[in-house]
Amino acid sequence: MTIDSQDRIYVTTASGIQVFDAKGGYAGTIKVPRQPANCAFAGPGKRVLYITAREGLYKLNMLSPGARRLGK
C-alpha cells in the first residue's frame, strides 16, 4: 500500500488498487489486468504510481504526487 500527498491511501486488493480518502471513505478502484501485489509512487516529482503484479508491472501518471517521506 502507499499514500499520496492528499493523504489518500492506495491498497492492493483482488479487485485492483482501492483508494480511500483521509477519513477512510472509499474513493474508487484503479483496475489493472492482473491482481496487484504492491504499489508505490516514484519517478519525477513522485507523480508515477507503479503497480506490481505476479505477471506484470504497470505505471500510471497521477495528478497528485506521492507523500513526502517524514523528515524530508
C-alpha positions as CSV (number, residue, x, y, z in Angstrom):
1,M,0.0,0.0,0.0
2,T,1.0,3.6,-0.4
3,I,-0.2,7.1,0.3
4,D,-0.3,10.3,-1.7
5,S,0.2,14.0,-0.9
6,Q,-3.6,14.4,-0.2
7,D,-3.4,11.6,2.4
8,R,-5.3,9.2,0.2
9,I,-4.4,5.5,0.8
10,Y,-3.9,3.1,-2.1
11,V,-4.4,-0.6,-1.1
12,T,-3.8,-3.6,-3.3
13,T,-6.8,-6.0,-3.4
14,A,-8.2,-8.7,-5.5
15,S,-10.3,-6.2,-7.4
16,G,-7.4,-3.7,-8.1
17,I,-6.0,-0.7,-6.2
18,Q,-8.7,0.5,-3.9
19,V,-8.3,4.2,-2.9
20,F,-9.6,5.7,0.3
21,D,-9.7,9.3,1.4
22,A,-8.0,10.7,4.5
23,K,-11.2,9.9,6.6
24,G,-11.4,6.3,5.4
25,G,-14.1,6.9,2.8
26,Y,-14.0,4.8,-0.4
27,A,-12.9,6.9,-3.3
28,G,-12.7,4.3,-6.1
29,T,-10.7,1.4,-7.6
30,I,-7.9,1.5,-10.1
31,K,-8.4,-1.5,-12.3
32,V,-5.4,-3.4,-13.7
33,P,-5.3,-6.5,-15.9
34,R,-3.7,-8.8,-13.2
35,Q,-4.2,-8.9,-9.5
36,P,-1.8,-6.3,-7.9
37,A,0.7,-7.2,-5.3
38,N,2.1,-3.8,-4.3
39,C,2.1,-0.2,-5.3
40,A,4.4,2.8,-4.8
41,F,4.9,6.4,-6.0
42,A,8.2,7.2,-7.8
43,G,9.6,9.0,-10.8
44,P,9.8,12.7,-11.5
45,G,8.0,14.5,-8.6
46,K,6.7,11.2,-7.3
47,R,3.8,11.5,-9.8
48,V,4.0,8.0,-11.2
49,L,2.2,5.2,-9.5
50,Y,3.9,1.9,-10.1
51,I,1.9,-1.3,-9.6
52,T,3.4,-4.7,-9.4
53,A,1.6,-7.9,-10.1
54,R,2.7,-11.6,-10.3
55,E,2.8,-11.3,-14.1
56,G,3.1,-7.7,-14.8
57,L,4.3,-4.2,-13.9
58,Y,2.0,-1.2,-14.6
59,K,2.6,2.5,-14.3
60,L,0.1,5.4,-14.2
61,N,0.8,9.1,-14.4
62,M,-1.0,10.7,-11.5
63,L,-2.2,14.2,-10.8
64,S,-1.4,14.1,-7.1
65,P,2.2,13.1,-6.1
66,G,3.1,10.5,-3.5
67,A,3.5,11.7,0.0
68,R,6.9,13.1,1.1
69,R,8.9,11.0,3.5
70,L,9.0,12.1,7.1
71,G,11.9,14.3,7.8
72,K,12.4,15.3,4.2
